[in-house]
Amino acid sequence: MNPTPIPTPPIRPSVLALTAYVPGEQRPVPNLVKLNTNENPYPPSPAVAAALSAFPAAALARYPDPTCTALRHRLAELHGCSPENIIVGNGSDEVLRLATRAFTVPGGSIATFDPSYSLYPVLAAAEELTTRRVPLAPGFAWADPSPADLADATLFFLTNPNAPTGVLYPRAEIKTLCESFPGTVLIDEAYADFATGPDSGSWASYAAASANTIVCRTLSKSHSLAGLRLGYLVGPRPLIDAVCKLKDSYNIDALAQAIALAALSDLAPMQANTERIRATRESTRAALEARGWSVVPSQSNFLFAAPSPSAPPAAEIFQSLREKNILVRYFPGPRTGDHLRITIGTDDQMSTLLAALPA
């Protein structure tokens, strides 16, 4: 007797149709030169190792602080705001997802520049939202969104410096957008600590005092804690309170809270690492340009570069490097397909990359 087939359980149509975000390749091979996920090549503060050694294992028998009280107080000190202006998340991905849910309406839209962080449209699609893409100007420079660009969008994702381009936008243009956009502007500052110059600096204190602006930050990049998974939002209390209603009860484990607090209490190693990365970024940019490559001016810990006209296409170079265990990032598409995104590693790693590139 043939058993009665079990019907396939229903799956939400938007999930069936969803094209999931694809993280950068992780390949556990020896001597890998990994320049594809914008990780920091240097270790975190020694205070992190000390916090790991001192953490009492018995504390894991209890639930962690659900609101990350000590951590939010330290972040408030750093950003000149109140702890009530901050929510901590399991990486920036969690708080971005919660913001997408909190600041949109069913059947509505988000807006973002094109190109920008490719996770945003995935977050929107998961909530059955449309993504309004605002084309950047030539050279991936700022472009003023038109009313038609924004349509019914109630949430604008603004990565600054942008990804995958590394461009830092003018403060005056960002301020105008924040003051004119009828919904919530989320400024994603994943790479802000690598930026310098008059347009650099966090928007967190501005956001805390605003009505419609929130800032997202992460410890993954500048603090060398990508493996920890800790990010946070800073913004006006009504918006932060709305996000808090959606978070998991105990979304940040006790060990992560202790490590993050240690890192944020010892900023000098992070600052030294970011300065070192900036120097390597500029020397790598100069070396690529000397070979005829076109490199977008970057204020991040990566470069967005197009091969010289005499070199093979970016897609071929990407694959050739991969076969040599050198990983960079390639984004197919009309605006991005002729570029490679190259994370800044150590000086030795960048020398290995340059030696492997076609002459």
N, C-alpha and C positions, 0 to 999 in steps of 0.2 A: 504494500500500500504506500503510495506516495504521500509524504506529509503535506499538509496545507501550507502553501508558501506564505511567509510572513510579509505583509505589505511594508513598503518603504515608509518610514515615518515622515511626516510632512516637514519640509525645510522651508524657511522663510524665502520667498522668491528673490528678495534683494541679496540674500546670502548666496543663493545658487548662481546669480548673475555676477557676483562680485569678483573682480580680479584683485587678488590679495596683494598687499605690499610685499616686495621681495627685498630682504635685507642683503647687504653685501656678502659676498661669498666668504665662508669660514672654512679654511682647509688646514687640517692638522698634519702638516708635513714639515720636516726639518728644513732649516735655512730658508723659510718662506719670507719674502719681503712683502709685507702686508700694508698696502697703501690705498685701500679701497673703502674703509669704513670710518675715516676721520677720527680714529683713536689717537690718543696721546702716546708717543713712543717712550715717554719717560715715566718713572714710577711716581706715585702720589707722595704726599707729605709723609715724612717719617712718623708723624703723629698718628697716621692711619695704622701702621704696623703696631705701634704701642697700644692703640685702642683695641686692636684684634687680640693681642697677647693678654691684655688686662680684662677682657670681657668675661664675666662669670657665666659658665655654662649653665649653672642652676637657674639663671634668669630666664632661660628659654622655656621654663615650665610655666611661665606666666604670659598672658597676652601683653603686647607692647602698648605704649602710650598711644591711644587712637588718634590724638591730634598733634603728635610730635611737638609737645610744648617747648622743650628746651631748644630744639632745632629751629622752630619758628621764631623764638626770641632772638637767637643768634642771627638769623636771616633778617629780621626786622632791624637789628643794629646795623647790619651791613647796608641795608637799602633805605634807611631813614624813614621807616614807617612803623606801623603797629603790627604785632603778631596776628591780629585779626584780619590784616590785609593779605595773609599768606595761607596757601594750602600746599601741602607736600604730597607728591605722588610717586608711584612706582615707576620711575623714569619719566621723562617728559611725555612719552607716548600716552601714559595713563591720563595725565591732566589735559592733554590735547583732545583725547577722546571724550573726556567728561565735558570739556568746554564745547565741543561740537554738539553734544546732546543738550547742554544747558541753554545755549544761546541761539538756537534755531527753532523753527516751527515745522510741524509735519508737512512734507511736500515742498518745503522751502529750499533755500540755497545758501551756500557759502561762496566767498570770493577769494581769489588768490592771484598773485602774479603768475605769468607763464614765460619761462619755466620757474618753478620753485620746488619746494620739498614735495616729493611724490606721495607722501603719506596722506596729505590733506584730502585729495579726492577720494582716497580709500575710506577714510573716516566718514566723509560725506555720504558715499554710496551705501555704507553700512547702516546709516540712519535714513536711507531713502531720500537723500537730498541731491540737488543738482549743484555742480561746481561751475561757477562763473570765472572764466580765465581771462585775466587782463594782460594782454601782450606787452612785454617790456619793450622799451625803445631799443634802437640799434646799440650794440655793445652791451646789451643786458642792463641798460641804465633805467632809471625811474621813468615811469609813464603815468601821467595823471589818469586815474580811472574816470570814465564817462558814466553818466547815469545808465546808459544802455549796457555798459560793462557789468554794472552791479545788479541791475534788474531788481529781483526780490531778495537779494542776499541780506542776511542779518548778522553775519559773522565774516570778518575779513582776516585771513591768515597772512601775516606779513613776517617773513623770515629776514632778519637783519643782524649781521650780514646774510645775504641770500645764499641759498643752496639750490643748485650745485655751482653757482657762479662765483661766490665769494664777494660780491659787490656790497659795499656799505652805502646805504641810501642817505640823502641829505636830511638833516634833522628838520629843516623847515618844511619839507614836503611831507614827512611823516606827521608832523604836528597838524598840518592842514587836513590830512586824511582823518586823523583822530577827531578833529573838531567838526568835520563835515559829514562823516559817515553816520547814517541813521541807526546803525546797530553797534555791535561790539567789535573793536579792533584788537586782535591778539598779536602782539609783537613777540616773535619767537627768537630769543637771544642765545641760541645754542652755541654760537661762535663769537659772541660779543667780546669776550675777554682777550681775543686775539687782535682786536681792532685798535687802531691809534688814530690820532688826528682830531680835527674840530668836530667831526660828525660822530665820533665814537662816544662810548659811555652808555650805561644802562638807562632804560626808560622806566625802571621800576618805581622810583619815587614819584615820577610824573603820573604813572598809572594808579598808584595808591590814592592820589589826590583827585583823580579824574572821575568822570561819571561812566565812561564807556570803554576804557582801555585796560587791558590786562597784559602782563608780561610773563612769558614762559622762559624758565632757565633750567639748566641741567648741570650736574656734576660730572657728566660723562666725558666731556672734552677737555676743558682747561684744567680740571682737577684730577684728571687721569683715573676716573672711577667709572668707566663704561661698564665694568662688570658688576657694579653695585646696584645699578638701576635706581637712580634717585633724581627727580626733577621737582619743580614747584612753580606755582603761579603767584604773582603779586598783582593786586588790583583793588578797586574800591570794594568796601565790605559787602554791599548788596550782591555784587557779582561773585565774590568769593564764597559768600554764604550759599548762593545757588549751587555752585559746584560742590560744596561740602555735602549737600543733600544727596548727591549721587555717588559719592565715593564708597568703597568698601569700608566696613567698620574698622578693620585693622590692616590698612593697606601698606604700611611701612613696618617691617619687622624691627625688633629691638636692636639687633646687630647693625642693621643698615643705619638706624638713627644714631647709634654711637659712633660709627665710622664717619658719617657725614658731619657730625658735630666736631669731631677731631680735625677733619680736613678744613672745615670753615673757621676753625680757631687757630690755624697755622697757615696763613696765606702766602708767606714768603716763598716756599718751594714752588707753588703754583705760578706765582708771578715770574720767578726765574725761568721756569719751563716755557711759559708763553713767550717770554722775550727770546729765548733760544730758538723756538719754533719760528718766530717772526724772522729772525736772521737767516735761518735755513730756507724759509719760504722765498725771501728776496734773492738769495744766491741761486736757488734753483730756477726762479723766474728768469734771472739774467742768463743763465746757462741755456735755457730753452729758447729764449729770444735770440741768442747768438747763433742758434741752429736754424733760425727762420721760423720758429713756432710763433703763433699768435696767442698771447696769454692775457686773460682778462684780469685787470687790476683786482687783487684779492686782499681782503681784510680778515680772512678766516685762517684756518689751519690746513687749507688745501688750495690747489690751483686748478682752474678750468682752462684747458689749453688745447688749441687746435694744431695739428701737425703742419709742418711747412708744406708748401705746394708740391715739393719734390718728394716728399715722404709718402709711404702708403697711407690709406685712409685710417681714420681713428679706430674703426672696428677691427681692422687687420692688426694694427699695433696692439690693441687690447688683447687679442687672442695670442699673438706672438709672445707678449710679456707673460701671459698666463701659463703658457707652455714652459716658460723659464722660471716658474714659481715666483713671479712678480705680479701682484694683484693690484690693479687700479680699477676705477669704476667707469663703465660706459653706459650712457643713456641714449638708446635709439630715439629718433624723432627729428622733425624738421628744424627745430631750434638748437638741439643738443647733439645730434648724431655725428657732427664733425669735430666734437671735442672729447677729451678725456678728463675726468676729475681725478686729481692726484693728491692724496693725503700727504702732508709733510711728515716724514719720518726723521730718523737720525741723519746726520751728515753722511755716514757710511751707507745707509739705505738709499739715500738720494743719489750718491755716487754710483751705486750698483744699478739703479734705474737708468741714469743717464748713459752708462756704458752699454746698456742693453737696447737702447733706442736706436733706430736706423739712422745712419749718418745723414 
